[in-house]
Amino acid sequence: SLLLNVPALADRYYIERPNCIHDIQDQLIALDGNKYGGRLLIHGPSGSGKTTAVSQCLRHLILERGHFDRFDVYWIHIGNVTRLHLFNLLMDNFLRIGIIWKNHPQTLEEIATQVEEYYA
């Protein structure tokens, strides 16, 4: 199942943000339409609804609209970590998915800058 690692939605008591959901769905559909697949990084403050929003989008697109039948969906949870641990997690994951750095990043800010340039 493509939803193996996608967190379940609460039965109730979550706030739906239609504009945010629409934007995420558009990005996911674009990835699904690309013959090579792609990646989508969601970030933001703890408790801001990232997990709920993306889980809702994936469930809708996969179960109701038949998207992502050609690709796997990798759900990576980073959680509450130190800046050093986050740096190491990001470096490991970006290397695993094939990002080749122009200059080896030394800080989180440098990772962010180079990832933006990579996907530009």
C-alpha positions in Angstrom: 0.0 0.0 0.0 1.3 3.5 -0.9 -0.1 4.7 2.4 2.1 2.4 4.5 4.0 5.2 6.2 1.5 8.0 5.8 0.0 9.0 9.3 -3.6 8.3 9.9 -6.0 11.3 10.1 -7.9 12.0 13.3 -11.5 11.0 13.2 -12.5 14.6 14.2 -11.1 17.8 15.6 -8.7 18.9 13.0 -8.9 22.2 11.2 -9.2 22.0 7.4 -7.3 24.7 5.4 -8.7 24.5 1.9 -6.2 26.9 0.3 -3.3 25.1 1.9 -4.7 21.7 0.9 -5.2 22.9 -2.7 -1.7 24.2 -3.0 -0.2 20.9 -1.6 -2.4 18.8 -3.9 -1.3 20.9 -6.9 2.4 20.3 -6.1 1.8 16.5 -5.5 -0.1 16.2 -8.8 2.8 17.9 -10.6 5.2 15.4 -9.1 2.9 12.5 -10.1 2.8 13.9 -13.7 6.6 14.1 -13.9 7.9 10.9 -15.5 10.8 10.9 -13.0 8.7 11.6 -9.9 10.0 14.2 -7.5 10.2 15.4 -4.0 8.2 17.7 -1.8 9.6 19.1 1.4 7.1 20.5 4.0 8.4 22.4 6.9 7.0 24.7 9.6 6.5 25.2 13.3 5.4 22.3 15.5 1.6 21.9 15.6 1.0 24.0 12.5 -0.9 21.2 10.7 1.8 19.9 8.3 1.2 16.2 9.0 -2.5 16.5 8.9 -2.5 18.6 5.7 -0.1 16.4 3.7 -1.7 13.1 5.0 -5.1 14.4 3.9 -3.8 15.3 0.5 -2.1 12.0 -0.1 -5.1 10.0 1.1 -7.4 11.9 -1.2 -5.0 11.7 -4.3 -4.2 8.1 -3.9 -7.4 6.5 -2.6 -10.0 8.8 -4.4 -8.3 10.0 -7.5 -5.9 7.2 -8.4 -2.6 9.2 -8.3 0.8 7.8 -7.6 0.2 4.4 -9.1 3.7 4.5 -10.7 5.7 5.8 -7.7 6.3 5.1 -4.1 5.6 7.8 -1.5 8.3 8.2 1.1 7.2 9.7 4.4 10.1 10.9 6.5 9.4 12.2 10.0 12.2 14.4 11.4 10.6 15.4 14.7 12.0 17.5 17.5 15.8 17.4 17.1 18.8 19.6 17.7 20.1 21.6 14.8 23.1 19.3 14.5 20.9 16.2 14.4 18.6 17.9 11.8 21.6 18.8 9.7 22.8 15.2 9.8 19.3 13.8 9.0 18.9 16.2 6.0 22.4 15.5 4.7 21.8 11.7 4.9 18.4 11.9 3.2 19.4 14.3 0.5 22.4 12.2 -0.4 20.2 9.1 -0.5 17.8 10.8 -3.0 20.6 11.9 -5.2 21.2 15.6 -4.6 24.8 16.5 -5.6 26.0 19.5 -3.8 27.9 22.3 -5.6 29.7 23.1 -2.3 29.4 20.7 0.6 27.0 22.5 3.1 28.3 23.3 6.6 25.1 24.8 8.1 21.3 24.3 7.9 21.1 27.6 6.1 23.5 26.5 3.5 21.5 23.3 3.0 18.3 25.3 2.5 20.0 27.6 0.0 21.5 24.8 -2.0 18.2 22.8 -2.0 16.4 25.9 -3.3 19.0 26.3 -6.1 18.8 22.5 -6.9 15.0 22.7 -7.4 14.9 26.1 -9.2 
